[in-house]
Amino acid sequence: MRLLLMADTHLPERARDLPAPLWAAVDEADVVIHAGDWVSADLLDALEARAARLIGVYGNNDGPELRARLPEVARAELDGVRLAVVHETGAATGRERRCAKAYPDTDVLVFGHSHIPWDTTASGLHLLNPGSPTDRRRQPTHTWMTAEITGGRLDEVVLHHLEGTAP
């Protein structure tokens, strides 16, 4: 099962659209995961129409329309992997401990908010933040992640970098 992870797209404030390579990854993925801060429901509509399966949550920059359509925390079991998605997990210091306590029945937690890619495992919980494909802030590149689930395990997590500016 091929996963695509993104967060903090902030459309149309930070970019007009997702980068073309990210749209190509949407077409290839079995499950697209968006960890919040969409800003406009237009992207939600586009991903719902195009993705084979979409799992998303709202973020702190998402208004009433997105909050009415998306949960604060999403959970799914994907080929035996227990997944949770949330926008914000708090400060980096102590994140693994806090999240392991807050999500005890979870194998993989996808989050956003910081725009900083993150890939760690602690106490059996794999934490992933794909960064942002449109608003890199202090990061050297715009980013998103892909991963695969094989035999009930998450593997082949790849951080993708887009050089230059977002569309």
C-alpha positions in Angstrom: 0.0 0.0 0.0 1.5 3.3 -1.1 1.0 6.3 1.1 1.4 10.0 0.4 1.8 12.4 3.3 1.5 16.2 3.2 0.6 19.0 5.5 0.6 22.8 5.8 -0.3 23.4 2.2 -1.9 26.9 3.0 -3.5 27.2 -0.4 -4.0 29.7 -1.9 -2.1 31.9 0.6 1.4 30.4 0.2 1.0 29.0 -3.4 -1.6 28.9 -6.2 -1.6 25.1 -6.3 0.3 22.0 -5.2 3.5 21.4 -7.1 3.1 19.2 -10.2 5.3 16.3 -8.7 3.1 16.2 -5.7 -0.1 15.9 -7.9 1.7 13.1 -9.7 2.3 11.4 -6.3 -1.4 11.8 -5.5 -2.3 9.9 -8.6 0.1 7.0 -7.7 -0.9 6.7 -4.0 -3.4 4.3 -2.5 -3.9 6.6 0.4 -3.3 10.4 0.6 -2.9 11.8 4.1 -3.2 15.6 4.8 -2.2 16.7 8.3 -4.0 20.1 8.3 -3.7 23.7 7.4 -5.4 23.4 4.1 -6.7 27.0 4.4 -9.2 26.6 1.5 -11.7 23.9 1.0 -10.9 24.0 -2.8 -7.9 21.7 -2.1 -10.0 19.3 -0.1 -12.5 19.1 -2.9 -9.7 18.5 -5.5 -8.1 15.8 -3.4 -11.4 14.1 -2.6 -12.0 14.0 -6.4 -8.6 12.8 -7.4 -7.2 10.6 -4.5 -8.0 6.9 -4.3 -8.5 7.4 -0.6 -8.1 10.6 1.5 -7.5 10.9 5.2 -7.3 14.4 6.5 -7.7 16.6 9.6 -8.1 20.3 10.1 -5.3 22.6 11.4 -5.2 25.8 13.3 -5.4 27.9 10.2 -8.5 26.2 8.9 -11.8 28.0 9.2 -15.4 26.8 9.9 -16.0 25.2 6.5 -13.0 22.9 6.8 -13.6 22.2 10.5 -17.2 21.1 9.6 -15.9 18.6 7.1 -12.7 17.3 8.8 -12.0 15.9 12.3 -9.3 17.2 14.6 -7.9 13.7 14.9 -8.4 11.0 12.2 -7.7 7.3 12.8 -7.5 4.4 10.3 -6.2 0.9 10.1 -4.3 0.4 6.9 -3.3 -3.2 6.2 -2.8 -3.8 9.9 -1.0 -0.5 10.7 -2.9 1.6 13.2 -2.6 5.2 11.9 -3.6 8.5 13.6 -3.4 12.0 12.0 -3.4 15.3 13.9 -2.2 18.7 13.0 -0.4 19.8 16.1 1.7 17.9 18.7 3.3 20.7 20.6 7.0 21.5 21.1 9.7 19.3 19.7 11.1 18.7 23.2 9.4 15.7 24.7 7.3 15.1 21.6 7.9 11.3 21.4 7.0 10.8 25.1 3.9 13.0 24.9 2.6 11.4 21.7 3.3 7.8 22.9 1.2 8.6 25.9 -1.6 10.4 24.0 -1.8 7.8 21.2 -1.2 4.4 23.0 -3.0 2.3 20.4 -1.3 3.8 17.4 1.6 2.6 15.3 2.1 5.7 13.1 1.2 9.3 13.9 1.3 11.8 11.1 1.3 15.5 12.1 2.0 18.9 10.7 2.1 22.5 12.0 5.8 23.2 12.2 6.6 22.9 8.5 9.7 21.0 9.7 10.1 17.4 8.5 10.2 14.8 11.3 10.8 11.1 11.3 11.4 9.3 14.6 10.3 6.2 16.4 9.9 6.1 20.2 8.2 3.5 22.4 6.9 1.7 19.2 5.3 4.9 17.8 6.5 6.1 14.5 6.1 9.9 14.2 6.1 11.6 10.8 5.8 15.2 9.7 6.1 15.7 6.0 6.9 19.4 6.2 5.2 21.7 3.7 5.2 21.5 -0.1 4.3 25.2 -0.4 5.7 27.1 2.6 9.2 26.0 3.6 9.7 28.7 6.1 13.3 28.2 7.4 13.7 24.9 5.7 16.0 24.6 2.6 13.3 23.0 0.4 9.6 22.4 0.1 8.8 18.8 1.2 6.3 15.9 1.4 6.7 12.2 2.2 5.8 8.9 0.7 5.8 5.5 2.5 4.7 2.0 2.0 2.9 -0.5 4.1 4.0 -4.0 3.5 3.1 -7.0 5.6 1.5 -5.0 8.3 4.6 -2.7 8.7 5.4 0.8 7.6 8.6 1.0 5.6 10.3 2.9 2.9 9.6 6.3 4.3 11.0 8.9 1.8 11.2 12.6 2.3 10.8 14.3 -1.1 12.3 17.8 -1.8 11.2 20.4 -4.3 13.9 22.8 -5.1 13.0 26.4 -5.8 9.7 28.1 -5.2 6.2 26.5 -5.0 3.7 27.2 -7.8 
